[in-house]
Amino acid sequence: MGRWEGDAAGRLREAAMKLYGERGYDQTTVADIAAEAGLTARTFFRHYADKREVLFAGSDLLLAGMVQALEATPASEGPMRAVAASLAAASEAVGRDRAFSRRRRALIEANAELRERELIKMATIAEALRDGLRRRGVPAADASLAAEAGIAVFRVAWEQWTSGPDDRDLGAIMRETIERLTVVTADH
Amino acid sequence: MGRWEGDAAGRLREAAMKLYGERGYDQTTVADIAAEAGLTARTFFRHYADKREVLFAGSDLLLAGMVQALEATPASEGPMRAVAASLAAASEAVGRDRAFSRRRRALIEANAELRERELIKMATIAEALRDGLRRRGVPAADASLAAEAGIAVFRVAWEQWTSGPDDRDLGAIMRETIERLTVVTADH
């Protein structure tokens, strides 16, 4: 593997984000992305299944990290504490590059297909958290509620982090959002 | 409009549910459904955009009813109270026919395309509730959290209602689920 080939995935991602931003997602092909990165389409497909997956490449790792953090929480802790640990892990995983996250969010919001893919990603994470909680012996309804509440917190915190002038890190916003959720839902 | 034509939408729905259950959703065509109902494909398309929409025909009405209930809640009430009113309206709208809801759920869970459509439906409702809350002057993050929490409650209560031996009505399960959400999230 040559010097450049080593960072092929990163270069392809950069090239894709540049072209998606300039031409629009629909108007960009895999061939365009590979050419922009100075690589071949064959190399592209070694790293990404298709042009959509450039934007979702980290999803499996994100999910695995969240489930791992949930499972690492002591069995004596309640479901929402395990979910909170999982959200902290998510913040570590996706909270490093706000500029990238902002560009990614703008692209996703502008495209129905990408919005659907993002919905599926979040639903998949919710199911994995729910299943993880059930394996810990949490009753079905509580497991579903804690998992869905966690995803609600993730979404709202991530939106705030990517849109606001808020300079705090994603983890801090997540913790505040969990707190806020309990305040908002308590008055029903 | 003849005697039968008057209930064409209902007959088409029944025919579709029968064939989806017998042959599978993917193996059923609009022509099959129309023939089973003793109607023409042209009549089918007067009532439904495509075979998928037979399962989502009530979505717009559901959303409208939920937003209306939210807006009818006194301005002095907090966001989760407005969302609770909206969930009560949803229970009225979709909580009448449990046998149909069970069949619908089984079909949706067995088909990736239908699961995606259902995710989009719920996301659309969440956005409508959030926007409704913002129009009431609720701050952005609280509006999103209350709306997402409401959808979490809807999902979990609906799953319980369609799967369990639980004979209570959907509205009662919704109210209990809101209560449960606050208990589960409080310990974080």
Interface residues (C-beta under 8 A of the other chain):
Chain A: G78 P79 M80 R81 V83 A84 E116 L119 I120 A123 A141 D142 S144 L145 A146 E148 A149 I151 A152 V153 R155 V156 E159 Q160 T177 I178 E179 R180 L181 T182 V184 T185 A186 D187 H188
Chain B: G78 P79 M80 R81 V83 A84 E116 L119 I120 A123 A141 D142 S144 L145 A146 E148 A149 I151 A152 V153 R155 V156 E159 Q160 T177 I178 E179 R180 L181 T182 V184 T185 A186 D187 H188
